[in-house]
């Protein structure tokens, strides 16, 4: 079940990750930094960016397998998998 407001949990997760790295920032600082980061993003482009990500991901896998890759092959794999690959 998805949580109702996962975006409100992001600062808490970021704080825990930073603390593990020895970086101490307040939730207020983290929330502000996140809001600033979002200012330059156009979320309407997100579907296109995700498609590009999965194509590049597939190309990297093919390269690591020493398979001569092409954009068409990577796009085909993305289409078959729906872009869902377990990492």
Backbone as a printed PyTorch tensor [residue, N CA C, xyz], in Angstrom:
tensor([[[  0.8330,  -1.1790,   0.0000],
         [  0.0000,   0.0000,   0.0000],
         [  0.8830,   1.2510,   0.0000]],

        [[  0.5990,   2.1820,  -0.9080],
         [  1.3760,   3.4080,  -0.9710],
         [  1.0010,   4.3310,   0.1720]],

        [[  1.9610,   5.0190,   0.6530],
         [  1.6890,   5.9750,   1.7200],
         [  1.0430,   7.2140,   1.1260]],

        [[  0.2340,   7.8740,   1.9270],
         [ -0.5370,   9.0040,   1.4330],
         [  0.3300,  10.1660,   0.9800]],

        [[  1.3570,  10.4970,   1.7330],
         [  2.1610,  11.6630,   1.3980],
         [  3.6390,  11.3320,   1.5190]],

        [[  4.1350,  10.6260,   0.5270],
         [  5.5370,  10.1960,   0.5650],
         [  6.4880,  11.3800,   0.4730]],

        [[  6.0620,  12.4750,  -0.1730],
         [  6.9510,  13.6310,  -0.3010],
         [  7.2910,  14.2380,   1.0450]],

        [[  6.4160,  14.0980,   2.0270],
         [  6.7280,  14.6300,   3.3560],
         [  7.7570,  13.7700,   4.0750]],

        [[  7.9450,  12.5350,   3.6170],
         [  8.9200,  11.6490,   4.2380],
         [ 10.3210,  11.8030,   3.6380]],

        [[ 10.4080,  12.4140,   2.4750],
         [ 11.6930,  12.5410,   1.7940],
         [ 12.7360,  13.2390,   2.6690]],

        [[ 12.4130,  14.3710,   3.3100],
         [ 13.4260,  14.9960,   4.1650],
         [ 13.9070,  14.0830,   5.2940]],

        [[ 13.0080,  13.2820,   5.8660],
         [ 13.4090,  12.3580,   6.9300],
         [ 14.3570,  11.2890,   6.4150]],

        [[ 14.0730,  10.7670,   5.2520],
         [ 14.9540,   9.7580,   4.6500],
         [ 16.3090,  10.3800,   4.3300]],

        [[ 16.2890,  11.5700,   3.7340],
         [ 17.5360,  12.2630,   3.3960],
         [ 18.3590,  12.5290,   4.6570]],

        [[ 17.6970,  12.9250,   5.7390],
         [ 18.4060,  13.1920,   6.9940],
         [ 19.1060,  11.9340,   7.5060]],

        [[ 18.4000,  10.7950,   7.4610],
         [ 19.0160,   9.5340,   7.9140],
         [ 20.2180,   9.1630,   7.0450]],

        [[ 20.0920,   9.3360,   5.7430],
         [ 21.1970,   9.0090,   4.8340],
         [ 22.3810,   9.9260,   5.1100]],

        [[ 22.1210,  11.2110,   5.2390],
         [ 23.2070,  12.1550,   5.5230],
         [ 23.8710,  11.8380,   6.8690]],

        [[ 23.0670,  11.5200,   7.8740],
         [ 23.6300,  11.1890,   9.1910],
         [ 24.5480,   9.9740,   9.1080]],

        [[ 24.1650,   8.9890,   8.2920],
         [ 25.0240,   7.8170,   8.1100],
         [ 26.3700,   8.1890,   7.5080]],

        [[ 26.4030,   9.2830,   6.7690],
         [ 27.6360,   9.7680,   6.1470],
         [ 28.3540,  10.7920,   7.0220]],

        [[ 27.8360,  11.0130,   8.2280],
         [ 28.4710,  11.9690,   9.1320],
         [ 28.1190,  13.4150,   8.8330]],

        [[ 27.0610,  13.6320,   8.0740],
         [ 26.6370,  14.9810,   7.7150],
         [ 25.3700,  15.2890,   8.5030]],

        [[ 25.4190,  16.3470,   9.2940],
         [ 24.2890,  16.6940,  10.1430],
         [ 23.6140,  17.9520,   9.6200]],

        [[ 22.3830,  17.7850,   9.1260],
         [ 21.5710,  18.9170,   8.6650],
         [ 20.1820,  18.7760,   9.2670]],

        [[ 19.5500,  19.9030,   9.5390],
         [ 18.2110,  19.8890,  10.1250],
         [ 17.1730,  19.5530,   9.0470]],

        [[ 16.0120,  19.1070,   9.5120],
         [ 14.9160,  18.8450,   8.5800],
         [ 14.5160,  20.1180,   7.8500]],

        [[ 14.5960,  21.2500,   8.5380],
         [ 14.2680,  22.5310,   7.9030],
         [ 15.2360,  22.8290,   6.7610]],

        [[ 16.5390,  22.6120,   6.9910],
         [ 17.5410,  22.8390,   5.9410],
         [ 17.3070,  21.9110,   4.7480]],

        [[ 17.0320,  20.6550,   5.0530],
         [ 16.8280,  19.6660,   3.9930],
         [ 15.5730,  19.9970,   3.1960]],

        [[ 14.5020,  20.3520,   3.8610],
         [ 13.2590,  20.7150,   3.1760],
         [ 13.4680,  21.9290,   2.2770]],

        [[ 14.2020,  22.9160,   2.7760],
         [ 14.4930,  24.1120,   1.9760],
         [ 15.3290,  23.7580,   0.7460]],

        [[ 16.3380,  22.9510,   0.9410],
         [ 17.1980,  22.5520,  -0.1740],
         [ 16.4000,  21.7850,  -1.2340]],

        [[ 15.4820,  20.9670,  -0.7830],
         [ 14.6400,  20.2070,  -1.7160],
         [ 13.7400,  21.1390,  -2.5210]],

        [[ 13.1290,  22.1020,  -1.8460],
         [ 12.2710,  23.0630,  -2.5380],
         [ 13.0640,  23.8620,  -3.5690]],

        [[ 14.2700,  24.2450,  -3.2220],
         [ 15.1250,  24.9780,  -4.1580],
         [ 15.4770,  24.1160,  -5.3710]],

        [[ 15.7510,  22.8480,  -5.1220],
         [ 16.1050,  21.9310,  -6.2180],
         [ 14.9410,  21.7410,  -7.1800]],

        [[ 13.7250,  21.7250,  -6.6390],
         [ 12.5380,  21.5170,  -7.4690],
         [ 12.2130,  22.7160,  -8.3410]],

        [[ 12.7000,  23.9020,  -7.9710],
         [ 12.3850,  25.1100,  -8.7340],
         [ 12.8220,  25.0070, -10.1900]],

        [[ 13.9450,  24.3600, -10.4420],
         [ 14.4620,  24.2780, -11.7950],
         [ 13.9770,  23.0880, -12.5830]],

        [[ 13.0960,  22.3000, -11.9970],
         [ 12.6350,  21.0850, -12.6700],
         [ 11.2650,  21.2950, -13.2980]],

        [[ 11.0920,  20.7100, -14.4730],
         [  9.7930,  20.7260, -15.1360],
         [  9.2670,  19.3000, -15.1070]],

        [[  8.3650,  19.0340, -14.1730],
         [  7.8770,  17.6710, -13.9870],
         [  7.0330,  17.1810, -15.1590]],

        [[  6.6420,  18.0790, -16.0550],
         [  5.9230,  17.6550, -17.2520],
         [  6.8420,  16.8450, -18.1670]],

        [[  8.1530,  17.0340, -18.0430],
         [  9.1280,  16.3000, -18.8560],
         [  9.4950,  14.9480, -18.2480]],

        [[  8.9670,  14.6270, -17.0860],
         [  9.3470,  13.4100, -16.3760],
         [  9.1540,  12.1330, -17.1960]],

        [[  8.0220,  11.9300, -17.8810],
         [  7.8830,  10.6970, -18.6730],
         [  8.9780,  10.5510, -19.7360]],

        [[  9.3300,  11.6370, -20.3860],
         [ 10.3890,  11.5910, -21.3960],
         [ 11.7330,  11.2750, -20.7530]],

        [[ 12.0150,  11.8980, -19.6090],
         [ 13.2800,  11.6420, -18.9130],
         [ 13.3750,  10.1930, -18.4600]],

        [[ 12.2660,   9.6340, -17.9940],
         [ 12.2740,   8.2330, -17.5640],
         [ 12.5360,   7.3080, -18.7420]],

        [[ 11.9250,   7.5890, -19.8820],
         [ 12.1770,   6.7860, -21.0820],
         [ 13.6550,   6.8220, -21.4460]],

        [[ 14.2410,   8.0160, -21.4350],
         [ 15.6570,   8.1600, -21.7610],
         [ 16.5270,   7.4140, -20.7560]],

        [[ 16.1630,   7.4630, -19.4800],
         [ 16.9190,   6.7550, -18.4490],
         [ 16.9510,   5.2660, -18.7500]],

        [[ 15.7680,   4.6690, -19.0160],
         [ 15.7080,   3.2280, -19.2260],
         [ 16.4480,   2.8060, -20.4860]],

        [[ 16.4190,   3.6400, -21.5080],
         [ 17.1740,   3.3240, -22.7250],
         [ 18.6710,   3.3250, -22.4140]],

        [[ 19.1420,   4.3380, -21.7060],
         [ 20.5660,   4.3930, -21.3430],
         [ 20.9330,   3.2420, -20.4150]],

        [[ 20.0450,   2.8990, -19.4990],
         [ 20.2800,   1.7740, -18.5850],
         [ 20.4680,   0.4880, -19.3720]],

        [[ 19.5630,   0.2530, -20.3170],
         [ 19.6540,  -0.9520, -21.1450],
         [ 20.9250,  -0.9700, -21.9810]],

        [[ 21.3170,   0.1890, -22.5150],
         [ 22.5590,   0.2590, -23.2810],
         [ 23.7610,  -0.1160, -22.4180]],

        [[ 23.7720,   0.3240, -21.1810],
         [ 24.8810,  -0.0010, -20.2750],
         [ 24.9310,  -1.4960, -19.9740]],

        [[ 23.7560,  -2.0920, -19.7630],
         [ 23.7170,  -3.5360, -19.5070],
         [ 24.2380,  -4.2840, -20.7190]],

        [[ 23.7690,  -3.9010, -21.9020],
         [ 24.2340,  -4.5540, -23.1240],
         [ 25.7420,  -4.3940, -23.2930]],

        [[ 26.2550,  -3.2120, -23.0010],
         [ 27.6880,  -2.9680, -23.0970],
         [ 28.4640,  -3.8560, -22.1340]],

        [[ 27.9650,  -3.9940, -20.9050],
         [ 28.6220,  -4.8430, -19.9140],
         [ 28.5960,  -6.3140, -20.3110]],

        [[ 27.6150,  -6.6680, -21.1370],
         [ 27.5290,  -8.0420, -21.6430],
         [ 28.3110,  -8.2190, -22.9460]],

        [[ 28.9890,  -7.1440, -23.3510],
         [ 29.7670,  -7.1290, -24.5960],
         [ 28.8830,  -7.4280, -25.8010]],

        [[ 27.6500,  -6.9120, -25.7450],
         [ 26.7130,  -7.0270, -26.8570],
         [ 26.7470,  -5.7090, -27.5980]],

        [[ 26.9790,  -5.8100, -28.9130],
         [ 27.0040,  -4.5950, -29.7190],
         [ 25.6170,  -3.9680, -29.6400]],

        [[ 25.5620,  -2.8110, -29.0430],
         [ 24.2940,  -2.1650, -28.7350],
         [ 23.9220,  -1.1560, -29.7980]],

        [[ 22.6540,  -0.8890, -29.8600],
         [ 22.1480,   0.2120, -30.6620],
         [ 20.9690,   0.8020, -29.9220]],

        [[ 20.6420,   2.0240, -30.2450],
         [ 19.4920,   2.6670, -29.6090],
         [ 18.2370,   1.8320, -29.8540]],

        [[ 18.1170,   1.2640, -31.0630],
         [ 16.9290,   0.4710, -31.3760],
         [ 16.8240,  -0.7380, -30.4500]],

        [[ 17.9400,  -1.4030, -30.1940],
         [ 17.9310,  -2.5630, -29.3010],
         [ 17.5390,  -2.1490, -27.8910]],

        [[ 18.1250,  -1.0710, -27.3970],
         [ 17.8240,  -0.5940, -26.0510],
         [ 16.3650,  -0.1580, -25.9420]],

        [[ 15.8460,   0.5020, -26.9900],
         [ 14.4420,   0.9110, -26.9890],
         [ 13.5310,  -0.3100, -27.0050]],

        [[ 13.9200,  -1.3380, -27.7630],
         [ 13.1240,  -2.5610, -27.8460],
         [ 13.0400,  -3.2310, -26.4710]],

        [[ 14.1620,  -3.3180, -25.7760],
         [ 14.1770,  -3.9220, -24.4410],
         [ 13.3040,  -3.1050, -23.4940]],

        [[ 13.4210,  -1.7860, -23.5740],
         [ 12.6040,  -0.9260, -22.7170],
         [ 11.1270,  -1.1550, -22.9850]],

        [[ 10.7750,  -1.2840, -24.2680],
         [  9.3660,  -1.5050, -24.6310],
         [  8.8750,  -2.8600, -24.0920]],

        [[  9.7130,  -3.8830, -24.2080],
         [  9.3150,  -5.2150, -23.7270],
         [  9.1340,  -5.2510, -22.2120]],

        [[ 10.0070,  -4.5500, -21.5100],
         [  9.9780,  -4.6080, -20.0510],
         [  9.1150,  -3.5220, -19.4440]],

        [[  8.6920,  -2.5840, -20.2590],
         [  7.9230,  -1.4650, -19.7190],
         [  8.7830,  -0.5430, -18.8810]],

        [[ 10.0990,  -0.6730, -19.0250],
         [ 11.0170,   0.1720, -18.2620],
         [ 11.2140,  -0.2880, -16.8380]],

        [[ 10.6310,  -1.4300, -16.4900],
         [ 10.7450,  -1.9040, -15.1170],
         [ 11.8470,  -2.9550, -15.0410]],

        [[ 12.9270,  -2.5960, -14.4250],
         [ 14.0510,  -3.4910, -14.2340],
         [ 14.3740,  -3.4820, -12.7370]],

        [[ 14.5550,  -4.6310, -12.1790],
         [ 14.9260,  -4.6810, -10.7650],
         [ 16.3950,  -4.3820, -10.6340]],

        [[ 16.7070,  -3.4270,  -9.7770],
         [ 18.1060,  -3.0500,  -9.5670],
         [ 18.5950,  -3.6620,  -8.2900]]])
